Structure formats: structure tokens, C-alpha cells
Amino acid sequence: MTREPAPLESPFGEDVWDVLARYLSNESPPEESAAVRRWLAEDPRRERLLGALERSLQSLAFQPPADLDVEAAYRRVWARMRQPQVRSIMRKRWLVMGLRAAAAVAIVFGATVFWRRTRVHSDGHILATAPRTYVTPVGQTDSVRLPDGSRVVLGPASRLTLAADYGRTRRDAQLAGQALFDVLHDPVRPFAVRVGRAVIQDLGTTFAVRDDGGLVHVVVTSGSVLLQDTLRQKLRAPGSGAGLVLKAGDRGTLGPQGETVAEPAAATSDDLAWTTGRLVFNHAPLPVVAAELRRWYGIELQITDRKLAGRHLTASFAGESLPEVLSIIGLALGAEIERRGDTAVVRGR
């Protein structure tokens, strides 16, 4: 009988926790980072344990927003998204033990990583000394409080990275995916988030951003933002005339070539439906539908019919399972959808 290797057996020549502390703090040398990634890829349990540790560290480092409880809603949504899956007793037992171990070591391990990642400015502001990244898996969201007190709801399959010097003279972040920002305005330390070639600078606001593979959508719910193209011009001070100013209730987009379009007073509650567990499409092009299904369900929508590729979808979902969603989309489009693992092939009837 072959012995299954322990998930935390270390090939690094030193304690695995020291190696992981450097890795999570972005202080690993390139060779060590590559070795850690290979080590994680060898056993999916290691990835899960590392994710549990990262979430534990986030809860230790920052207090979650008291009035922003999206996790509970999305646990319910996520439970209905997937079909029941059978897992071995051994795998379940390891995961329970792994999470217990994560909770047990989070205090010591977290202190090491948090010390590596942060310093305190002379005026009391918490400063990051290494890039800090928040990641959500497919179908799940998370809410976090940033070091400066700003709040973020991160959409499914999304990644937010804070600059290494976040909070020192500026507050720069980079987003891949979707997020809702409630920014604590600070004119001394301006906040800006980059999404592809777009940069959105806070002018005292709450706003949502979604990246649709080259097309960046912005919805402002309060205050105003400055939407700019980083490839056409450098970031300038507010009021300089550079970029597109969006005010509360406005929508704005930045296209693949840097073109900006404003839709004054066009925002609706549907634009933020994802924060309450609803997936809403209003005359949405199928590439947009495909991107959202990829984030929420981990499925690739493959459209083989050219006529269908130009169609639009109007539909609303609130926690339906993937087969139900695909069935509804097929009926709405008058198409057949065949499931092939993580791919759904759409063809005309």
C-alpha cells in the first residue's frame, strides 16, 4: 500500500512555515517562489490549506465591515450553484484537520506575515511594505477592510492587489475582475485603482468596477470618480481636464482602444445586484454573459453559431444551479446547450 504524502512535507530544507511566510509576504526569491508554486500544484490540499491560512490572516489583520455581510448571502447562493459532489472520508477528514491546524497556527504565523507586510507611519496610518493581494474563488465574493479604512466587496473570481507603498503618499491598487469600492476620501493620499488600461481615481465616492476583457465598466453610487486611460496620458490632478469625470448615478466605460463613454444618470439597482446574490443581464451581449458565467460558475460558454454570437440576453438569476441557468439561457436564445465538463457548447436548434 503506497503511503499518501503528508500535505505539509517540506522539500525546502527548512521549516515550511518560514517558507510560506515569505511567499505570502512576496519576499521569496524568484527561484523559491517557483519552487513553492510547484509544491502547491503537486497536492490540491496544500492550495486549500494556504487559502485557509490567507483568509485567517486577513481576519486577524483587519476587522471586517460591521454593516457589510455578503459572505452569509453567498454561502447560500454557492450551495445552490453546484450539483452535490461526493468526496472521500479521508479527504474530508484531512480538510477538517487542516483548517484546525490553520486556526491553531494563524496567531504565530499571522504575526510573522503581518510584521513582514506592514509598518506604521509616524502619523498612525498603516503602511504596506509588500504588495498585498486579495483573491476570491469562482462563485464566491468577499468583503474586506483596507489598511486605510476603505471597504471593498470583491466579486467572484477576482483579484485586488495593493501597491507595496499603499498609504504612504498614495493609495494605488490593481483589480482583475469585479469589485465595489467604498473609499475613505483622503486628498493627501489619493486613491486610484487600475483595471487593464483604465485607472479610476476617487474624488470621494462609492463606485463599482467590472472588467469584461478589455471593456471596463464603472458605476458611481455616491461622490465622483475620474476615469482615465493610462496608455494615453499620465495620471493628473483632479480638475486638470484629463479623463472623464463620473458623478453619482452615472455609468462610464473605457474601451479596448482607450475610448471613454459616459451615461449620465443611467445607473440602476441592477448594476449592484451581484452584491446581494443576484446575477442580472439586461440586453447583455453574449460575451458579457460568458464572462459572468465564468466568474460565477467556472463554466466556459462556447458559441459555435455565428448568428447566435450576435444575440443579447435579458434574464435574472438568484442562486439557481448551473443546469438550471443553462436551461433558461437556452430557452431565451432559442438554442441548444450541451454540457461538456467545464464547457457549455451553444448551438442553434
N, C-alpha and C positions, 0 to 999 in steps of 0.2 A: 504494500500500500504506500503510495507516494505521499510524503508529508507536504501539506499546503504551506507555503512560506508565510511567516508572520508578516502582517501588513507594515510593521514599522522596523523590520530588519534593515539596518543601515549598512550600505556599501561604501560610505563616505570616509571611513577611517576615523570618525569622531562621533560624538553624540548626535543623534538625528534631530533633536530639538534645537541644537545650536545651528545646524544647517538650515532647518526650516525657518528659524527666526530671521536669519539673514535673507532667505528667499522672500519671505513675506514683507521684509523691510526694504526690498530692492537694493540690498547691499552685497548680493552674491557676485563674485567674478563671473564673466561670461561662461567659462568652462563649467563652473559649479552650477549655474542656472540651467545649462543644458543637461547636466547630469541629473539634477532634481526633476526636470520635466520628463526625462526618460524613465526615471524611477517611479514617478507618479503614473505614467502611462502603462507601466507593467502590471499594475493592480488597481482596478477601479475603486477598491476600498480606500486606498490612500488618498485619491482625489476627494472622496466623500468626507474623509476624516479631516483633510486640510480645509475643506469648505466649512465644516462644522467649527473648526478652530477659528477660522477667519470671522465667522458670524459671532462667535463668542467674544472675540477681541473687539469687534465693533460695539457690542453691547457694553463691554467694560469701559471702552474709551469715551463713548458718547451716550448721553441719555436720549432715548427715543422721544419724539414729539408726543406730548400728552394727548393732543387732540387729533392725532393722525393715526388711526388704527386700520390700515389697509390689509395688514397681514391676516387678520381673522377672516375678513371677507374673502381673501384669495385662497385661504386654506379650503374654504368651502367650494369655491369655483374650481380649484385644481382637482379636488376629489372627484368632481363630476366630469372633468375633461377627458380622463383616460379610462380605458376599459380595465377591469380588475386584472392584476398581474400576480402570478404565483411565484413566490420566492422561497428558496430553501430555508429550513430552520437554522442551519449553520450560518447562512448569510445574515439572517435577521439577528441571530444571537451576537454575531460579530459587530453589527452596526450599533446595537444597544450598548455593548461593552465599549465600542469606540467613542460613542457620544458621552458615556460616563467618564471615560478617560479624558476626553476633551474638556469636560466640565471641571475635572479634578486638576488638570494642569493649566487651565486657562489663566489662573491668577498669576502664577510664576512666569509662564510662557508669555502671557499678555504683558506683564510688566517689562519683560525684556524687549519685546517688539515695540511697545508703545514708547519706551525710552529711546529706542533707535529711531523711531519715526518722528518724534515731536520734540520741540523745545518751547519754552515760554518766553515771549517777548518781554522787554522791560516794562511795557505798559499793560501787561497782563494778557495779551492776545496769545492764543495757542498757535504755534507755527509748525508747519510740516517741514521735516528735513529730508524726506524722501517722498517720491510720488506715492499717493495713497489711492487705491483702486477699489471701487465697489462694483460687484458683479451680481446680476440676477440670472437664474436659470430659465429655461423655456417654460412659459406658462405661469410664472410667479413674479410678483413685484416685491419691493421692499421700501421702507421709509427710513431715512437716516437724517441725523442732525450733523451738519458740517462743523468743523472746529470754530467757525466764526458765529455759530448760532443759526445760520441759514438752514432751511429744511428742504429735503428732496424726496419725492416719490419716484423711484426708479422703475420703469416699465419692464416687462418680461424680456429676457434675452438681451439685456442692455448692460453697458459698462460706462462708469463715470470715473475719471481719473483726475485727481487734484495735482496741480503742479508742485514740485518739490519745495518751492518758496511760497506756497499758498499762505496768505495772511501777512506776509512781510510788508510789501509795498503794493501788491496787487493780489487779487484772488482769481487765478486762472484755472479753468477746468476744461476737460475734453470729454465729449459724450459720443458714444456709439449706441444708437437705439432710440429710446424714448424716455422722457423724464418730465416731471412737473417741479419747478423751482419756486420756492418762497424765499426770496433773498432778503437778508438783513442789510439794508442800504447803508453804505459807508463811503462817502465821497473821497475819503483819504485813501481807502483801499478798494478801488473799483472791482466789481465782479464781472467776469466775462466767461462765456462757455463757447468752445469751438465744436462745431459739428460739421465734419467734412471740410469744405472750403468756406463755410459760413462761420461768423462769430456774432454772438448775441451779447451785447453789453447791457447790464442792468442800469436803469435810471431810477430805481426804487420801485420794485414790482413783484408780482407773481405771474409766472408765464410757463407755458408748456412747449416742449420741443419734440419733434419726431423726425427721424432721418429715414427717408424712403429711397436709399440707394442713389444719392446724388441730388435728390429734391428734399430740401429742408423746410419743414413746416413750423411756424411759430404762432402760438395763440396767447394773447395777453389778457389776463383776467383783472389785473389791477396795476396802476402805475404805468410805466412805459419802458420800452427797450429800444436799443439801436441795433438794427440788423445790417451786417456788412459782409462783404466778400473779401476774404483775406488774400486772395490771389491778385486782386485788382488794386488794392490800396492798403496801406498800413492803418492800424487802429488809431483813430484820432480822438481828441477830447469831445465830449458831448457838446452839441451846438456848433460844431465846425462845418456842418453841412454834408459831411461824409456819411453815406449809408442811408438806410430807411428807418425813420422813427415810427414805431407802432405804439399806439395808446390802448388803454383798457377797452376791451371789446373788439379789437382789431385782430385780423389774421394777416399773416405775411408768409411769403415763400421766397426761397432763393434757389434758383435752378442750377443745372449742371454747368452752365456757362457763366454763372455769376449774376444772371438777371434776377431782379427783385420785383415782386408784385405785392401790392397792399390791397387788402379787402377791408375797408373801414366798417366798423360796427357789424361784422359778419359772424363773429363768434357765437356759438350756441352751447348749451349744456352737453350736447353730444360730443363736442371736442374733448371733453374731460371725462367721458363715460367710462373709459378704461380704468380710472382711479376708483370706481365703485363696482367693478366687476363686470361691466358690460362692454361688448365689442360691437360698435355701431358703424355701418357703412351707409353713406348717403351718396348714391350715384358714384360709387368709387370705381376707378379703373381696376381691372383685374390684377395688374402688377402690384397695386397697393394692397388689394385683398390678399395676394400671395405673400407679401411681406408680413402682414399682420398674422396670418395663419402660421407662418414660420416662427414668429415670436411666441405666439400663444400655445401652439400645438406641436411644434417641432416637425411640421409636415411641409414638404416641397410640393407646391402646386404647379404641375406641368401641363401647359395648354398646347395641344397639338393642332387645333383647328384655328386657322388664321381669322376666320370670321368671328369666332368666339373671343379671340385675343383683344378685339376692339370693344367688347361689351363692357357694361358697367353693372355694379351690383348695389342694390338697396336692401339691406337686411339688418337685423339686430339680434345679438346672441347674449345670453346671460347664464353661462355655465353649462351649456349643452355639451354632450360628449362629442368627440371628433366625428364618429359616424353620423350623428345627427346633423352636425354642421355641414358636412359634405353633402348629405342628402338634401338639405334645404338649399344649398348653393346650386346643386344640380337642377332642382326643380325651378329655381328662379331664373337660371340661364337657359333652361330647356336643353340640358346637356347630360351626358352620362359621365360619371366619375368613378374610376376604377382605382382602388387602393392597392398599392404595391409597396409594402413595408412603410418606409418613411416618405414615400412619394405618392401623390394622388394625380392620376392622369385624367385630364378633362378633354372630352371629345364630343363632337356634335352627334345628335341622335339620327 
